């Protein structure tokens, strides 16, 4: 992973617009579903959809190797492991955190 800035976009509803704007601004990568609290309000399917949607939008905009770090913290170790496996299963070049 390159060193640099890894901002977290503002929200799920604006994610594609925010991600493309941030990628063009020169940041190193993006953190999705981190500490803004949005992930707690999403189902597992919605979390996967968000990651796949962002990755697809970045790829379409030419940011094929742009790093995504996805928050997978949960109240239990069991659920955290499930969420980590879910991010990996998306096959969208994202790293669980």
C-alpha positions in Angstrom: 0.0 0.0 0.0 1.3 3.5 -0.9 1.7 5.9 1.9 -0.6 9.0 2.0 -4.0 10.2 2.8 -7.0 7.7 3.1 -10.2 9.7 3.7 -13.5 8.3 4.5 -16.4 9.5 2.2 -19.3 11.2 3.9 -22.1 8.7 3.4 -23.6 5.8 1.6 -26.0 7.7 -0.6 -23.3 10.0 -2.1 -20.6 7.3 -2.2 -20.0 7.1 -6.0 -19.8 10.8 -6.5 -17.6 11.3 -3.4 -15.3 8.4 -4.3 -14.7 9.6 -7.9 -14.1 13.2 -6.7 -11.7 12.0 -4.0 -9.8 9.7 -6.3 -9.3 12.5 -8.8 -8.0 14.8 -5.9 -4.9 12.7 -5.5 -5.7 10.8 -2.2 -4.0 7.5 -1.7 -7.1 5.4 -1.2 -10.5 5.3 0.5 -11.9 3.8 3.7 -15.4 2.6 3.4 -17.8 1.7 6.3 -15.3 2.9 8.8 -16.0 5.1 11.8 -18.8 7.4 10.5 -21.3 4.9 11.8 -23.2 4.2 8.6 -22.2 0.5 8.5 -24.2 -0.3 11.6 -27.4 0.7 9.8 -26.7 -1.6 6.8 -27.5 -5.2 6.3 -24.7 -7.5 5.2 -26.0 -7.5 1.7 -26.1 -3.7 1.6 -22.6 -3.5 2.9 -21.4 -5.8 0.0 -23.4 -3.8 -2.5 -21.8 -0.6 -1.4 -18.3 -2.1 -1.8 -19.1 -3.5 -5.2 -20.7 -0.3 -6.4 -17.8 1.9 -5.3 -15.2 -0.5 -6.8 -17.2 -0.6 -10.1 -17.5 3.2 -10.3 -13.8 3.6 -9.6 -12.8 1.0 -12.2 -15.1 2.7 -14.8 -13.5 6.0 -14.1 -10.0 4.5 -14.7 -8.9 4.0 -11.1 -8.4 0.2 -11.5 -5.7 -0.1 -8.8 -7.2 2.5 -6.4 -7.0 1.0 -2.9 -10.2 0.5 -0.9 -10.1 -0.4 2.8 -13.4 -1.6 4.2 -14.3 -1.5 7.8 -15.4 -4.9 9.1 -15.6 -4.2 12.8 -18.7 -5.7 14.6 -19.8 -6.3 18.2 -18.6 -9.9 18.1 -15.6 -11.7 16.7 -17.9 -14.1 14.9 -19.6 -11.3 12.9 -16.3 -9.6 12.2 -15.0 -12.8 10.6 -18.1 -13.1 8.5 -17.8 -9.4 7.4 -14.1 -9.9 6.5 -14.9 -13.0 4.4 -17.8 -11.1 2.8 -15.4 -8.3 1.7 -13.0 -10.9 0.3 -15.9 -12.6 -1.5 -16.7 -9.4 -3.3 -13.6 -9.9 -5.4 -13.2 -6.2 -5.8 -9.7 -5.5 -4.7 -10.7 -4.3 -1.3 -9.0 -4.9 2.0 -10.9 -5.7 5.1 -10.0 -3.7 8.2 
